[in-house]
Amino acid sequence: MISFGQNKIDLKAYFNINKRSIKISQNITYYNQTQDTLKTVYLNDWNNSYSNKKTALATRLADEYINKFHLAKDEDRGFTQITTIKQNQKDVVYSRLKNQVDVIAVTLNQPLNPKSTYTLNIAYTVKIPSDTFTDYGITPNNDANLRYWYLYPAIYNGAWQYYSNKALDDLYIPKANVTLELNYPKTYTATTALNTIATKSNDTTTTTIFKGENSVSSKLFLNQNSKFKPLQCGSVNIITNAEPRKKSKLVNKTLLGTKIINSINKNLGPYPHKKILVTSIDNNKEPIYALNFLPDFIQPYSDSFKYELKLLKLVLHNYLENTLLTNPRKDYWLLDGI
């Protein structure tokens, strides 16, 4: 059987942080594993879910009584502006779905036969939203914390697996061989779970090439004063900015990380990538309530034990996100249950 590894994403991105925009040139190659012939394919464009007050994202934020999105200025919301989509150097017909502006339908110039691939060449510009709404976007300090920031092919496995962004961090992404060439201001540091292949700088700009095989990772952090630190834990490098609640010299983070990686590898199988990215945003979204909300004067557990629990939960969550090939919108219970 041919694997998801035959899917490919090659992308060049030029970041203008001051204008909160990314100019992108992207090639998507997607392999049709089914016996069906496809005339129309779909792309996920979740950055465009910030584009107006009627999207599924806007509705969910309103349902959660989060009014910041509806009260925000237009320039604080994000959107995606497509310039061209081509197949074999010829323009294709495409449109956004009527009630799902973060999903793009593309009519192929040549139908996609079973066990074949399509390749699309896409040029577009991304307007990055404020991070106020979902924690991802441009921060008040002009850093960029990004997830689902470029276009992803929708999975077809007998039925199309696409749905709109609802701030649940649950896009169903096919595994792909990913190459990102990022151009960003020299004063920033880029952090991702992909492997760094090359980097060079001139007086104003840094260009870094990242690659990953069979990857579903989509997080990218561009920070002026990066707090991400590597923890080399055996075969896996944990990259994290999630610190203990109180900094303590008693917490040996590398030792704890190695213990966690060894346990996960033993019980769930070896992690298939060299790096795993664990962030403070993950921690804010997936807290350990029994520990996070204890008052400071109640300290029944050591700093080391509390940090180990936090790191275990975050590493395990990212391990499962990056290895389970299930629809997270339908099978959310699986990730939470494990």
N, C-alpha and C positions, 0 to 999 in steps of 0.2 A: 504494500500500500504506500502511496506517495504521501509524504507528510506535509504539514503546514509550512515547513521550511522553504517550500518552493514559492511561497508568497514573499514579495519583496517591496520594501519602501525605501526609495532613495530621495533625499530631500536636501535642498539648500535653503537656508533661512538667513535673512539679513534683518537684524534687530535695530530699530530706532526707538530706544527706551523713552526718550523725551517726548516723542509723538505717540508712544504706546502702540507701535505698529510693528508687524513682521511681514516682510515681503518674501514670499515662498515660491520656489519652483520645485515641483514634486512629481516623481514617477511612482505609480502604483502598479504592481503586477500581482494578480490574484489567480489562484488555481481552483478550477471547478472540479471538486472531488466527486460530484454526483453524476448520475446518468442523464440529467436533464440538460437541454439546450437553452441558454439564457439569452434573451434579446435585450433585456433591461437589467442593469445592475444598480446598486445603491451605495452611497457614500455617507458616512457619519461625519457631520460637521457641528460638533457640540459647542464650539465657540460661538456659533450663530444663535444658540439658544438664549443668549443675552440681548438679542437685537431689538426686542420690543416687549411690551407689557402683557402680551397675550400668549406667550409661549408656555409650554408645559412647565418649564423652569419657573417662570414668573408666577404661574398659578400655584405651584407648590409652595413657593416662598410666601405667597399671600395666605395660603391655607395654614402655614406655620406662624402666622402673625408677624412675619418679617417684612416690615414696610419699607426697608431701606431701598429695595430694588425699584419699587413703584415711585418713590419720592426722589430717586437719583436723577442727576442731570444726564442728558443723552450722551455726553462725552464720557461718562463713567461706565456706560454699558459697552459691551463688546459686540462685534459682528464680523462676518467674513464676506469679502467682496471677491467673487470669482472673475478672473480676467478671461481665461480660456481653459477649455478641457478638450484634449485631442486624443484620437486613437489613430495610430499609423499616420501621423502628421496631418490628419484631417479633423476639422471641428466635429464634435458630436452634439446632439441635441440633449439638453439637460434642463431640469427644473427642480425647484424645491417643492416638497409635498405640501398640499394645501394647508393642512393643520399641523404640520411638523416641519418648521422652517430649518431645523437642524438635521434634516435628512435630504439628500440630493438623489434624484432619480436620473440615471444616465442611459440613454438609448444608444447601444453600441452600433458602430458602423458595420461590423461583422459580428454575427451571433457567436456566442461563446459555447463551443461544443463540449461534450463530456470529456473529462480528463485533459482539458486544455486551459490555457491561461489568456487573460486579457491584460493589456498594459495601457494605462491612461497617463498622459502627460498634462499636468495641471499647473497653472500659474494663478496665484491669488494673493490677496493681502488680508492679514488678520489684524483687527483692532482688539487689543487686549483689554478686558474689563477690569474694573477695580476689584481688589480682593475682598472688599467689604461684604460681598454677597455670599460667597462660598469658601472663602479662605484662599482660593486660587485666583491669580491675576496680579495686577500692579499694586504694590504696597504703598503706604504713605511715604516710605523712605525711597521710593522709586526702584525697589527690587522687583523682580518678576518671578513669581511662584506659579508654575504652569502645570496643567494636566489636561489631556485631550485638546491640545492646542493646534493640532493640524488634522488633515483629513485621513480617515481610516476606512478601508473597505468593509462593507457589511458582510457578514457571514451568510452563505447559502448552504444549507444542509438538507435540502428537500423543501424547505420553507425559508423565507427571508427572515433573518434575525436582526431587525433594527427597531429602535424605539427612541423616544426623545429623552434628553437630559432632564433629570429631576433633582440634581444635586445629591445623588446617592452614590457617586463614584463607582458606577457599575456598567460602564460601556463594555459590550461584548466584542472583544478585539481578536482577530485571528493571529496566531503566531506567524511571525514574519522575520526575514533577515532584514534588519534595519540599518541604514547608513544615514547619519545626520551630519551635514557640514554647516556649522553655525558660525555666523559672523556677528560679533557683538562688541560693545565698547571695551577698551583695554582695561578699564578700571573695574570690570566685573569678573567674577569667577563662575564658570558653568559647572553644575553638578547634576549628574544623571546616573542611572543604574547601568547604562551602556558602557562599553569599554572605550577608553581613550586611545585613539590610533595615532593622531598627530596633532600638534598645536603650534601655531606661529603667531607673531604679533608684529605690527608696525607701530608708528607713533600714536595711532588713535584706536586701532581695531585689533581684536584677537580672532583668529580663525581656528576652530577646533573641529576635528572629525571624530565622531563617535560611531561605534558599530556594535551590533548585537545579533546573535543567531537565535532563531526561534523565540523571539522576544515579544512580549505584550506590554512592556514597560512604556509609559508615556509621560512620566514626570520629568520636569526640567526646572532647575532653579538657577537663576542668574542673580547673584548677590554681590554687592560692593564690598561688604565685610563678611565673607562667608564664615559661618560657624560650624559647617560640616567637618567632621573629623573621621578618619578611617580607623576601623578596628580590624586588624588582620586576625581572623579567627579560623585558623586552619586553612582550608581550601577556599573559604568565602571571606570577602572583605565587606564588612558592614560599614556603610557610610551613613552617619547619623548626626543630627543636630538636636536630638532629643536628650536633654540632660536630666540628671537627677533633680528632684524638686528643690533640694538644697545641696549645693556642691560640697562634696566630702572627699577627703583624701582616702577614706576607708573603702571607697567604691572603686574596684579594679574592673573597669568596663571591658577591657580586652579579655580578661579571664572569664567574666560572666558571659560575654558574647560567644567565646569558644565553647563553653559548657552548653549553651543553648544550641549552637550550630551542630555540635556533636550529637546532641539528643534528637534533634529534628532529623538529621541524616540517618540516624539509627532507626528511628521509628517510622519515618515517612519516605525515606529514600534520599539520595544525595541531591542537593540543590544544583540545578543544571547551569547556573550562571556564576560568573566570578564575583559579582557585586550584588548586594542587596541594599536598597535605599530605604532608610527608616527616618521619618521626619517628625518634627514637632507638630505639623498639621495632622499627621496620622494619630499622634497621641491626643490631640484636642478632640478629634472625631471618635476615637476609640479609647476613652479613658477607663481605668480600673476604678470604678466609683467608690468602692470600699476604702481605697487608699487615698484617692485624690481629694476627697471631701472631708477627711478627718481634720479637725482643728490642730494647730501646731502644738498645743500643750498635751495632746494625746498622741503618743508615739510608741505603740506596742511592738513595732517592727523596726529592724535595723535599716539604715539607708541602703545598704547593699542588697538586702532582701527585697525591698520595695523597688529598687531599680531593676533587679533581675526579673521580677514579675512584669514590670512595664516593658522591658526590652523583649522578654519572651513573647508577650502578646503581640507586640508590633512586628517582630521578625516573623512570627508564625503567620500573622495576617498577610504580610507581604509575600511570604513563601507560597501560600495558597493562592493568592491573587495571580501570581506569576506562573503557576504550574497547573492549576485546575482549568480544564477546557470545558467549562459549563457556562450556561447562560446565567449571569449573576442576577438579572432581574427576576427570572423565574425560579432559580435555585439558590436564592439568597440564604435560605435556611442551612444549606450545606456548608457554606463558608463559616457562618456563625456557629453551627453545631460542632464543627471540628475544633 
